[in-house]
Amino acid sequence: MGCMSQCAKYFLCFFNFVFFVAGGAALAVGIWLIADRNSFTNLIGKIDQTEILTKTDADVISMIAYILIVVGALTFVVSFLGYCGAMFESRCLLCVYGILLLLVLILQCIVVGLAFGLKGDAEKETQNFLKSTIKHYAASEDRTETVTLAWDGIMTQLHCCGVDNYEDFRDSANWAGTGKRVPEACCIMENGLLKDSNCPLSPTMANSYYQTGCYKAIITTIEENVAIVIGVAAGLVFVELLVIVLALYLACCYWRPQHVYRCVELPIKE
């Protein structure tokens, strides 16, 4: 086998070994969450000193666990085929691996095409979904839910308030009786504290972001980083195409004479 074939073989082995380990780790975490959620959340809480997982709804964690199991299992199996095909020079495994990756690439292209084709409908559905989650926003600390943590994180990081503006919080039954107009996460912070302590009761353009919608802020953030998004997408497609080409190239190289049945002439007895 030539130098190019050797390089392709070891590149595929290394590439698939990395994803084999990553897929196995994702699969293990998913199974761990299903089997014993409390021990995992307690471990993560000790590592990063946060309580985000302990405050997350059990149904949400279960959904995350099942996603990890499915994605981890698929990554584990596909990368295992690629690694074994390259390491043991199996033409059959490499062909199956290349075809599976090609199907994944085609599905990605279809999803991107549908996203652009149905952009208007997708934007409307996204806004409706975000507004439906705000209805479950909890005001008091003892009723903190996943929705509250997620929205507080979004509003703090993107300097926004609600989907369109602060009035979206009026749809939350948990928020209605607090007397506050906006959550603290909508207010301007200085050194981790509210710039104006009256902001939740009396928000203004000077002490809060109460008129800035998070949907618009998200779109703006994506547009500002569109070059990075395109670069990452192009890089992903390039790597996938490279791996598919190398896998099929090696499959052709591994077509050896021992795979072909040879006829052996037997001596004829007189």
Rosetta silent file (secondary structure, phi, psi, omega in degrees, C-alpha in Angstrom):
SEQUENCE: MGCMSQCAKYFLCFFNFVFFVAGGAALAVGIWLIADRNSFTNLIGKIDQTEILTKTDADVISMIAYILIVVGALTFVVSFLGYCGAMFESRCLLCVYGILLLLVLILQCIVVGLAFGLKGDAEKETQNFLKSTIKHYAASEDRTETVTLAWDGIMTQLHCCGVDNYEDFRDSANWAGTGKRVPEACCIMENGLLKDSNCPLSPTMANSYYQTGCYKAIITTIEENVAIVIGVAAGLVFVELLVIVLALYLACCYWRPQHVYRCVELPIKE
SCORE:     score description
SCORE:     0.000 S_00000001
   1 L     0.000  135.405 -174.730    0.000    0.000    0.000 S_00000001
   2 L   -74.097  175.199 -178.328    1.373    3.401   -0.996 S_00000001
   3 H   -63.030  -40.928 -179.095    2.205    6.425    1.145 S_00000001
   4 H   -64.104  -40.429  178.914   -1.054    8.190    0.279 S_00000001
   5 H   -65.751  -39.304  177.979   -3.090    5.148    1.265 S_00000001
   6 H   -63.321  -43.493  178.510   -1.215    4.875    4.553 S_00000001
   7 H   -62.803  -44.051  178.507   -1.868    8.538    5.351 S_00000001
   8 H   -62.053  -40.543 -179.635   -5.553    8.158    4.510 S_00000001
   9 H   -61.434  -49.858 -176.061   -5.781    5.045    6.679 S_00000001
  10 H   -73.135  -29.338  174.678   -4.256    6.628    9.790 S_00000001
  11 H   -65.049  -46.112  178.459   -6.197    9.860    9.324 S_00000001
  12 H   -63.671  -38.233  178.120   -9.470    7.908    9.229 S_00000001
  13 H   -62.568  -47.380 -179.461   -8.398    5.874   12.245 S_00000001
  14 H   -65.835  -45.809 -178.850   -7.602    8.978   14.287 S_00000001
  15 H   -58.539  -48.102 -176.555  -10.694   10.875   13.114 S_00000001
  16 H   -75.514  -28.211  176.344  -13.058    8.040   13.911 S_00000001
  17 H   -64.569  -40.929  178.582  -11.349    7.193   17.197 S_00000001
  18 H   -61.462  -46.824 -179.837  -12.026   10.736   18.444 S_00000001
  19 H   -72.541  -28.169  175.416  -15.714   10.522   17.505 S_00000001
  20 H   -62.195  -45.681  178.456  -15.884    6.952   18.831 S_00000001
  21 H   -67.108  -43.296  179.960  -14.797    8.199   22.269 S_00000001
  22 H   -63.230  -43.782  178.557  -17.087   11.264   22.078 S_00000001
  23 H   -63.942  -40.074  177.229  -20.075    9.137   21.054 S_00000001
  24 H   -64.233  -39.131  178.705  -19.368    6.657   23.823 S_00000001
  25 H   -65.464  -44.366  178.237  -19.139    9.466   26.375 S_00000001
  26 H   -61.931  -41.714  178.675  -22.457   10.975   25.231 S_00000001
  27 H   -63.517  -42.301 -179.576  -24.087    7.538   25.350 S_00000001
  28 H   -65.331  -42.220  179.147  -22.728    6.894   28.853 S_00000001
  29 H   -64.253  -42.839  178.550  -23.949   10.276   30.150 S_00000001
  30 H   -60.186  -44.884  178.829  -27.404    9.703   28.657 S_00000001
  31 H   -65.338  -39.535  178.906  -27.690    6.271   30.281 S_00000001
  32 H   -61.767  -43.324  179.225  -26.408    7.702   33.583 S_00000001
  33 H   -62.738  -38.004  178.901  -29.070   10.433   33.528 S_00000001
  34 H   -70.308  -41.812 -175.029  -31.803    7.855   32.938 S_00000001
  35 H   -76.066  -42.974 -175.551  -30.511    5.445   35.590 S_00000001
  36 L  -151.845   81.788 -176.395  -29.541    7.906   38.372 S_00000001
  37 H   -63.707  -39.371 -174.036  -30.205   11.569   37.611 S_00000001
  38 H   -62.862  -43.374 -178.641  -29.537   12.816   41.163 S_00000001
  39 H   -64.979  -37.465  179.718  -25.962   11.532   41.407 S_00000001
  40 H   -68.318  -46.881 -179.139  -25.063   13.102   38.050 S_00000001
  41 H   -64.239  -36.011  177.495  -26.610   16.497   38.859 S_00000001
  42 H   -66.116  -39.472  178.679  -24.913   16.520   42.272 S_00000001
  43 H   -64.415  -46.260  179.226  -21.550   15.765   40.655 S_00000001
  44 H   -63.405  -38.892  178.375  -21.944   18.559   38.079 S_00000001
  45 H   -61.661  -36.526  178.633  -23.059   20.951   40.838 S_00000001
  46 H   -72.446  -30.836 -177.586  -19.858   20.256   42.801 S_00000001
  47 H   -75.190  -50.819 -175.431  -17.683   20.762   39.727 S_00000001
  48 H  -103.273    3.842  175.753  -19.079   24.064   38.401 S_00000001
  49 L    58.339   32.744  176.235  -20.681   25.332   41.646 S_00000001
  50 L  -124.176  163.694 -179.688  -24.051   25.930   39.972 S_00000001
  51 L  -116.747   24.934 -174.308  -27.514   24.508   40.551 S_00000001
  52 L   -63.667  -38.933 -179.805  -28.797   24.736   37.001 S_00000001
  53 L   -75.594  -35.510  179.736  -29.298   20.973   36.647 S_00000001
  54 L   -68.528  -23.648  179.182  -30.815   20.517   40.100 S_00000001
  55 L   -95.656   -0.501 -179.061  -33.380   23.205   39.227 S_00000001
  56 L   -84.668  139.902 -179.446  -34.112   21.755   35.806 S_00000001
  57 L   -58.512  146.536 -179.663  -37.370   19.875   35.341 S_00000001
  58 H   -62.785  -36.654 -179.853  -37.140   16.084   35.346 S_00000001
  59 H   -65.234  -37.858  179.532  -38.936   15.877   31.993 S_00000001
  60 H   -67.205  -42.933  178.889  -36.403   18.211   30.392 S_00000001
  61 H   -63.634  -39.575  177.910  -33.478   16.188   31.754 S_00000001
  62 H   -62.701  -41.085  178.634  -35.109   12.984   30.494 S_00000001
  63 H   -63.595  -43.397  177.490  -35.478   14.520   27.025 S_00000001
  64 H   -61.045  -41.222 -179.614  -31.815   15.590   27.066 S_00000001
  65 H   -62.510  -44.281 -179.932  -30.827   12.089   28.166 S_00000001
  66 H   -66.061  -37.182  176.707  -32.718   10.421   25.313 S_00000001
  67 H   -63.325  -43.314  178.461  -31.184   12.854   22.801 S_00000001
  68 H   -62.453  -39.573 -179.833  -27.706   12.045   24.144 S_00000001
  69 H   -65.138  -46.423 -178.455  -28.427    8.325   23.905 S_00000001
  70 H   -65.637  -51.135 -178.682  -29.645    8.512   20.294 S_00000001
  71 H   -64.673  -43.258  179.565  -26.905   10.875   19.062 S_00000001
  72 H   -62.460  -42.857 -179.432  -24.224    9.080   21.079 S_00000001
  73 H   -64.937  -43.773  179.283  -25.279    5.647   19.831 S_00000001
  74 H   -63.215  -45.468  178.796  -25.339    6.768   16.174 S_00000001
  75 H   -62.943  -41.405 -179.610  -21.946    8.467   16.481 S_00000001
  76 H   -60.719  -49.007 -176.163  -20.551    5.454   18.320 S_00000001
  77 H   -67.941  -47.883 -177.201  -21.718    2.943   15.711 S_00000001
  78 H   -63.976  -45.510  179.182  -20.790    4.970   12.612 S_00000001
  79 H   -66.331  -32.614  176.932  -17.323    5.900   13.910 S_00000001
  80 H   -64.073  -42.121  177.204  -16.770    2.275   14.978 S_00000001
  81 H   -61.654  -44.117 -179.577  -17.485    1.147   11.413 S_00000001
  82 H   -65.194  -41.674 -179.057  -15.073    3.758   10.042 S_00000001
  83 H   -66.107  -49.480 -179.237  -12.321    2.899   12.506 S_00000001
  84 H   -65.270  -38.085  178.972  -12.579   -0.856   12.022 S_00000001
  85 H   -62.005  -42.280 -179.753  -12.879   -0.476    8.259 S_00000001
  86 H   -75.192  -43.620 -176.127   -9.683    1.582    8.054 S_00000001
  87 H   -67.211  -44.030 -176.911   -7.699   -0.346   10.687 S_00000001
  88 L   -98.388    9.126  173.520   -8.548   -3.840    9.454 S_00000001
  89 L    56.036   48.310 -179.011   -8.672   -2.807    5.803 S_00000001
  90 L   -96.814  114.162 -179.592  -12.250   -3.962    5.302 S_00000001
  91 H   -64.082  -39.999 -178.068  -13.680   -2.861    1.979 S_00000001
  92 H   -63.827  -48.074 -178.979  -17.243   -3.705    3.047 S_00000001
  93 H   -64.006  -39.193  179.804  -17.120   -1.672    6.294 S_00000001
  94 H   -66.082  -38.249  177.817  -15.567    1.319    4.532 S_00000001
  95 H   -65.112  -44.409  178.479  -18.278    1.300    1.862 S_00000001
  96 H   -62.695  -43.252  179.183  -21.033    1.170    4.496 S_00000001
  97 H   -61.211  -46.902  179.918  -19.298    3.946    6.459 S_00000001
  98 H   -63.463  -39.845  179.574  -18.937    6.182    3.396 S_00000001
  99 H   -66.686  -41.384  178.750  -22.565    5.660    2.378 S_00000001
 100 H   -62.121  -43.779  178.420  -23.820    6.476    5.893 S_00000001
 101 H   -65.014  -37.003  177.921  -21.794    9.701    5.975 S_00000001
 102 H   -64.230  -39.419  176.819  -23.080   10.603    2.514 S_00000001
 103 H   -64.183  -41.158  177.732  -26.665   10.146    3.739 S_00000001
 104 H   -61.712  -43.387  179.603  -25.941   12.371    6.742 S_00000001
 105 H   -63.255  -41.535  178.787  -24.523   15.061    4.439 S_00000001
 106 H   -63.902  -42.525  178.601  -27.580   14.877    2.168 S_00000001
 107 H   -62.677  -38.995  177.626  -29.932   15.191    5.156 S_00000001
 108 H   -62.670  -43.173  178.832  -28.003   18.251    6.360 S_00000001
 109 H   -63.841  -39.596  178.752  -28.354   19.881    2.949 S_00000001
 110 H   -63.821  -43.121  179.701  -32.094   19.132    2.908 S_00000001
 111 H   -62.485  -43.504  179.472  -32.555   20.672    6.364 S_00000001
 112 H   -63.981  -42.534  178.765  -30.650   23.825    5.343 S_00000001
 113 H   -62.375  -42.687  177.807  -32.681   24.084    2.141 S_00000001
 114 H   -65.452  -36.590 -179.896  -35.961   23.728    4.018 S_00000001
 115 H   -62.790  -41.100  177.951  -34.809   26.309    6.571 S_00000001
 116 H   -73.270  -39.703 -178.150  -34.215   28.885    3.823 S_00000001
 117 H   -68.552  -33.371 -178.449  -37.341   27.948    1.887 S_00000001
 118 L  -109.460   33.163 -175.864  -39.606   28.122    4.945 S_00000001
 119 H   -57.919  -45.827 -178.557  -37.820   31.046    6.586 S_00000001
 120 H   -61.820  -47.673  178.671  -40.966   33.145    7.072 S_00000001
 121 H   -64.664  -38.004 -179.310  -42.954   30.320    8.634 S_00000001
 122 H   -64.628  -40.782  178.962  -39.973   29.300   10.743 S_00000001
 123 H   -63.480  -43.156  179.850  -39.588   32.819   12.173 S_00000001
 124 H   -64.332  -44.407  179.806  -43.278   32.994   13.069 S_00000001
 125 H   -65.895  -35.229  178.112  -43.246   29.553   14.693 S_00000001
 126 H   -65.009  -44.082  177.379  -40.092   30.431   16.624 S_00000001
 127 H   -61.952  -43.344  179.273  -41.706   33.579   18.014 S_00000001
 128 H   -63.231  -39.249  178.921  -44.841   31.661   18.969 S_00000001
 129 H   -64.496  -44.986  179.559  -42.748   29.006   20.696 S_00000001
 130 H   -61.743  -40.884  178.938  -40.776   31.579   22.688 S_00000001
 131 H   -67.285  -32.401  178.118  -43.970   33.310   23.780 S_00000001
 132 H   -69.098  -31.283  178.722  -45.446   29.978   24.861 S_00000001
 133 H   -74.777  -31.755 -179.419  -42.449   29.336   27.136 S_00000001
 134 H   -64.121  -24.865  178.812  -42.714   32.779   28.742 S_00000001
 135 L   -62.851  -19.938 -179.346  -46.142   31.798   30.060 S_00000001
 136 L  -101.895   11.352  179.268  -44.335   29.433   32.440 S_00000001
 137 L   -66.221  127.165 -178.208  -41.895   32.061   33.710 S_00000001
 138 L  -100.629  141.612 -175.800  -41.854   31.866   37.523 S_00000001
 139 L   -88.834  -44.673 -173.724  -41.369   34.959   39.666 S_00000001
 140 L   -86.648  152.179 -175.105  -40.386   33.606   43.100 S_00000001
 141 H   -63.358  -37.098 -176.972  -37.117   31.820   43.819 S_00000001
 142 H   -73.785   -7.042  178.148  -38.746   28.725   45.285 S_00000001
 143 H  -114.028   19.313 -178.547  -40.659   28.172   42.026 S_00000001
 144 L   -60.973  132.804  179.916  -37.691   28.549   39.745 S_00000001
 145 L  -125.435  177.980  178.790  -37.982   26.281   36.698 S_00000001
 146 H   -59.509  -39.754 -179.614  -35.952   25.535   33.630 S_00000001
 147 H   -60.305  -43.801 -179.840  -37.841   28.198   31.691 S_00000001
 148 H   -62.214  -46.827  179.959  -36.906   30.857   34.244 S_00000001
 149 H   -61.191  -43.548 -178.861  -33.226   29.923   34.201 S_00000001
 150 H   -64.417  -46.626 -178.630  -33.131   29.861   30.406 S_00000001
 151 H   -67.077  -39.434  177.933  -34.885   33.208   29.998 S_00000001
 152 H   -61.939  -40.823  178.475  -32.790   34.892   32.681 S_00000001
 153 H   -64.784  -43.477  179.499  -29.631   33.677   30.949 S_00000001
 154 H   -63.193  -48.174 -176.534  -30.811   34.876   27.535 S_00000001
 155 H   -67.060  -35.559  179.195  -31.919   38.299   28.782 S_00000001
 156 H   -69.484  -42.906 -176.296  -28.751   38.844   30.804 S_00000001
 157 H   -75.189  -37.629 -175.317  -26.398   37.852   27.987 S_00000001
 158 H   -98.771   -0.617  178.878  -28.231   39.562   25.117 S_00000001
 159 L    55.272   60.178 -178.338  -29.441   42.634   27.041 S_00000001
 160 L  -143.189  179.870 -176.379  -33.085   42.170   26.133 S_00000001
 161 L  -151.850  115.562 -179.348  -36.489   41.625   27.739 S_00000001
 162 L    72.167 -174.591  179.061  -39.236   39.225   26.614 S_00000001
 163 L   -78.110  -55.822  177.092  -39.799   38.081   23.047 S_00000001
 164 L   -99.385  -40.942  175.315  -40.922   41.434   21.611 S_00000001
 165 L  -169.999 -172.177 -174.534  -40.662   43.543   24.791 S_00000001
 166 H   -63.260  -21.454 -177.250  -41.442   43.449   28.524 S_00000001
 167 H   -65.741  -16.607  179.045  -45.212   43.211   27.921 S_00000001
 168 H   -63.906  -25.662 -178.230  -44.821   39.519   27.031 S_00000001
 169 H   -72.891  -10.960  176.749  -44.447   38.731   30.742 S_00000001
 170 H   -67.136  -19.841  179.674  -48.058   39.743   31.316 S_00000001
 171 H   -79.529   -8.485 -179.270  -49.020   36.340   29.866 S_00000001
 172 L   -87.590  119.783  179.201  -47.279   34.561   32.746 S_00000001
 173 H   -65.844  -31.580  179.632  -49.687   33.589   35.520 S_00000001
 174 H   -70.750  -24.672 -175.249  -46.764   33.250   37.943 S_00000001
 175 H   -92.151  -22.350 -169.842  -45.643   36.794   37.191 S_00000001
 176 H   -58.806  -38.997 -173.493  -49.007   38.561   37.281 S_00000001
 177 L   -92.527   10.195 -176.261  -49.302   38.971   41.067 S_00000001
 178 L   -82.615  -23.931 -177.329  -45.794   40.174   41.850 S_00000001
 179 L    85.693   -6.603  178.682  -46.388   43.862   41.190 S_00000001
 180 L   -89.528  149.524  179.063  -43.173   44.064   39.174 S_00000001
 181 L   -91.071  -33.961  179.682  -43.160   45.209   35.584 S_00000001
 182 L  -138.697  152.920  172.926  -39.964   43.443   34.492 S_00000001
 183 L   -69.706  160.247  178.923  -37.696   40.689   35.877 S_00000001
 184 H   -60.753  -28.632 -178.829  -34.321   41.661   37.333 S_00000001
 185 H   -66.421  -17.698  177.796  -32.655   40.035   34.324 S_00000001
 186 H   -83.546   -9.344 -174.937  -34.114   42.813   32.125 S_00000001
 187 E   -91.987  156.218  177.138  -32.330   45.481   34.165 S_00000001
 188 L   -74.953  130.461 -179.215  -28.883   46.937   33.647 S_00000001
 189 E  -105.710  148.232  173.007  -26.343   45.425   36.029 S_00000001
 190 E  -134.941  116.417 -177.811  -23.182   46.922   37.469 S_00000001
 191 L    57.133   37.879  177.296  -20.753   44.604   39.257 S_00000001
 192 L    80.815    1.854 -179.826  -23.471   41.974   39.544 S_00000001
 193 E  -120.028  158.186  178.462  -25.967   44.363   41.164 S_00000001
 194 E   -64.371  132.831  176.560  -28.885   46.359   39.795 S_00000001
 195 L   -63.870  -37.847  177.737  -27.847   49.761   38.551 S_00000001
 196 L  -130.502  116.512 -176.760  -31.199   51.090   39.794 S_00000001
 197 L   -63.876  -20.057  178.826  -32.966   49.161   42.569 S_00000001
 198 L   -87.548    1.379 -175.965  -36.325   50.507   41.338 S_00000001
 199 L   -55.826  -48.779 -179.132  -35.837   49.026   37.877 S_00000001
 200 L   -58.838  -30.155 -179.318  -38.139   45.971   38.317 S_00000001
 201 L   -90.192  -33.979 -176.665  -40.969   48.276   39.455 S_00000001
 202 L  -138.295   75.942 -178.623  -40.245   51.247   37.231 S_00000001
 203 L   -73.390  142.446  175.353  -38.151   50.323   34.183 S_00000001
 204 L  -135.489  172.677  177.283  -36.826   53.040   31.884 S_00000001
 205 L   -65.140  -21.678 -177.252  -34.503   53.182   28.906 S_00000001
 206 L   -83.301  -28.179 -174.841  -31.772   54.355   31.288 S_00000001
 207 L  -115.972    2.658 -177.080  -31.944   51.463   33.778 S_00000001
 208 E  -155.722  178.231  176.354  -33.185   48.515   31.687 S_00000001
 209 L  -115.854   32.494 -168.077  -33.618   46.889   28.289 S_00000001
 210 L   -63.996  -19.329  178.883  -37.384   46.588   28.717 S_00000001
 211 L   -98.428   -2.117 -178.430  -38.222   47.727   25.169 S_00000001
 212 L   -97.789  116.718 -179.115  -35.672   45.494   23.453 S_00000001
 213 L   -78.672  144.539 -178.355  -37.084   42.120   22.397 S_00000001
 214 H   -72.551  -29.467  178.878  -34.946   38.993   22.715 S_00000001
 215 H   -62.870  -45.675  177.840  -36.056   37.606   19.356 S_00000001
 216 H   -63.702  -38.391  179.856  -34.658   40.672   17.598 S_00000001
 217 H   -65.639  -38.264  178.336  -31.507   40.471   19.745 S_00000001
 218 H   -65.085  -45.989  178.965  -30.999   36.822   18.783 S_00000001
 219 H   -60.988  -42.129  178.986  -31.397   37.591   15.069 S_00000001
 220 H   -62.587  -41.812  179.238  -28.975   40.517   15.385 S_00000001
 221 H   -62.796  -41.980  178.902  -26.410   38.324   17.132 S_00000001
 222 H   -64.515  -43.111 -179.591  -26.670   35.694   14.383 S_00000001
 223 H   -64.788  -36.060  179.084  -26.310   38.330   11.654 S_00000001
 224 H   -69.062  -26.489 -178.356  -23.249   39.799   13.365 S_00000001
 225 L  -112.163   23.080 -176.549  -21.621   36.360   13.478 S_00000001
 226 H   -62.244  -33.232  179.488  -22.897   35.105   10.114 S_00000001
 227 H   -64.329  -39.355  178.728  -19.342   34.844    8.773 S_00000001
 228 H   -67.126  -42.647  179.904  -18.411   32.508   11.635 S_00000001
 229 H   -60.999  -45.930  179.623  -21.570   30.440   11.105 S_00000001
 230 H   -65.111  -41.099  179.458  -20.882   30.094    7.373 S_00000001
 231 H   -62.325  -43.616  179.036  -17.228   29.281    8.030 S_00000001
 232 H   -65.135  -42.979  179.583  -18.102   26.542   10.535 S_00000001
 233 H   -63.250  -44.463  179.431  -20.750   25.093    8.198 S_00000001
 234 H   -64.458  -40.236  177.702  -18.354   25.127    5.228 S_00000001
 235 H   -62.896  -40.838  178.939  -15.628   23.535    7.342 S_00000001
 236 H   -63.533  -44.942  179.176  -18.009   20.799    8.490 S_00000001
 237 H   -63.142  -42.027  179.709  -19.086   20.035    4.917 S_00000001
 238 H   -61.128  -45.495 -179.755  -15.440   19.985    3.759 S_00000001
 239 H   -63.484  -42.974  179.788  -14.423   17.534    6.510 S_00000001
 240 H   -62.617  -44.427  178.146  -17.397   15.281    5.777 S_00000001
 241 H   -63.170  -41.317  179.797  -16.630   15.251    2.041 S_00000001
 242 H   -61.309  -44.541 -179.111  -12.939   14.591    2.744 S_00000001
 243 H   -66.328  -40.684  178.213  -13.743   11.645    5.009 S_00000001
 244 H   -61.737  -45.813 -179.446  -16.233   10.203    2.490 S_00000001
 245 H   -63.105  -43.443 -179.514  -13.678   10.460   -0.342 S_00000001
 246 H   -65.427  -39.901 -179.851  -10.917    8.885    1.785 S_00000001
 247 H   -63.556  -46.033  179.953  -13.185    6.057    2.906 S_00000001
 248 H   -70.318  -32.436  176.638  -14.221    5.202   -0.655 S_00000001
 249 H   -64.465  -44.968  178.913  -10.630    5.620   -1.866 S_00000001
 250 H   -66.876  -34.639  178.043   -9.385    3.123    0.704 S_00000001
 251 H   -60.356  -37.665  177.130  -12.245    0.775   -0.146 S_00000001
 252 H   -70.184  -38.023 -179.416  -10.920    0.696   -3.720 S_00000001
 253 H   -67.749  -29.284 -175.481   -7.338    0.200   -2.512 S_00000001
 254 L   -87.354   10.083  176.348   -8.345   -2.718   -0.321 S_00000001
 255 L   -79.908   92.949 -171.285   -9.751   -4.732   -3.226 S_00000001
 256 L  -100.665  161.606  179.735   -7.164   -7.467   -2.894 S_00000001
 257 H   -60.812  -30.155 -177.739   -6.629  -10.688   -4.823 S_00000001
 258 H   -70.161  -10.962  177.203   -7.501  -12.804   -1.756 S_00000001
 259 H   -83.338   -8.759 -176.806  -11.059  -11.453   -1.969 S_00000001
 260 L  -107.149  131.674  177.887  -11.481  -13.128   -5.372 S_00000001
 261 L   -70.902  129.422 -179.764  -12.064  -16.832   -5.683 S_00000001
 262 L  -108.681  142.840  179.235   -9.402  -18.416   -7.794 S_00000001
 263 L   -86.493  132.281  179.900   -9.804  -21.603   -9.773 S_00000001
 264 L  -112.453  125.708 -179.597   -7.236  -24.270   -9.067 S_00000001
 265 L   -78.970  123.550  178.165   -6.637  -26.896  -11.706 S_00000001
 266 L   -92.025  144.419  178.497   -6.696  -30.394  -10.305 S_00000001
 267 L   -67.035  141.554 -178.734   -4.634  -33.126  -11.908 S_00000001
 268 L   -92.772  123.024  178.871   -6.644  -35.521  -14.070 S_00000001
 269 L   -80.186  135.536  177.977   -6.261  -39.136  -13.134 S_00000001
 270 L   -90.574    0.000    0.000   -5.862  -41.529  -15.994 S_00000001
